[in-house]
Amino acid sequence: LPTAFAENAKQVPAFTMRIDDNHSPADWLRIADIFERHGMKCSFAVVPAKLTDAQGACLRELASRGHVLMDHTPNHAFYTLTYHDKDAYAQAKGLPFVHEADDATMTLRFDPDVDEAHPKNRRFKAKVAGGVLTFLEKDAPRQMFYNFVRIPGVKGICGFTRKDGKMELLDFWRRPLKEKIDVESCDVLFYDQEALQPCDELLRELAKVSRERFDHFGLPRPRIWVRPGGWEPGIDWRRLERIYGREFGYIGADSSVCGVRGANRWTTGYDAMYFFDQGADITPEKLVGQIEEKIAAGRNHVTLSHMWCNKLPGKMGEYYEKAERFAKLIEDRKIPTLTMSGILEARFGEIGR
């Protein structure tokens, strides 16, 4: 692989429209039609283990029309994996990092590699009452997308989330704890995301299952990995390059581990990201203004949509009206556009197919 570092990257002033997660074929086709009418292709980050036959057929059509399909991990998670083949599931159950197996759904949950002594881990005084965690120090961690702790006397790693102003403990896979926990004042180990990582063999299993599902639906094999969600710790880009790049032929990833953005093809590859559908106040005109500022500075960015419409009074009708205005503004103002793979290849060089 070519070197991944930013000193070899080119500035590529361009805009990319990215659509994350699985949606109905009708919605996928509608958004693709809108952008195609204005001379653009979209980049779709899909969750292959959850695809239906109808969705697979739709994605085949979109790929044939020049849209890019990306790997959003089989289950939209690093540490959960659902199988569709009984033999593959039975074989995977024997992997040494399997935490639990659900035979009814052929779903496995995995343990991370844990670095208890990582220099960025921190210890804080805390207490737990009724499964609610309270930090007792002024410099305690703020609420973040990922929150993982080890509590003395409690088995395994716990996560926590803020609910009604309280930090409610969960298990590592973000499920409610089976038992309420009460612990007097103690030293809680708060993990840095670098200290919790999937092992190489788990990444290999995830990549293999994604490839098999893409093959099953007759889709072009994915060449870009896109981090799912926000609650799981980010993956060290070196692991992604080693497994997804060298072994599975991916050209890059959007991992954004540890806040590193735009550093190389395995962290993001773009300079900024704006969210298309975060609320009614995010107008097409405002987004395009932000895009033009980046373009004028010689930079590129991604506009990300999950095709959410719950914050829009007009629901999906309003969403598509906004998308149409947005795409027309991009075309009218002659803003250059690229797909995710186009940006990675333009900035960091092409990797053989």
Secondary structure, DSSP 8 states (H G I E B T S, - for coil): -----GGG------EEEEEES---HHHHHHHHHHHHHTT---EEEE-GGG--HHHHHHHHHHHHTT-EEEE--TTSSSSEEE-S-HHHHHHHTT-TTEEEEETTTTEEEE--EE-TT-TT-EEEEEEEETTEEEE-STT-----S--EEE-TTS-S-EEEEEETTEEEEEETTS-B-SS---EEEEEEEE--GGGEE--HHHHHHHHHHHHHHHHHTT-----EEE---SSS----HHHHIIIIITTT---EEE--GGG--SSSTTT-SSSEEEETTS-TT--HHHHHHHHHHHHHTT--EEEEE----TTSTTHHHHHHHHHHHHHHHHHHTT--B--HHHHHHHHH-----
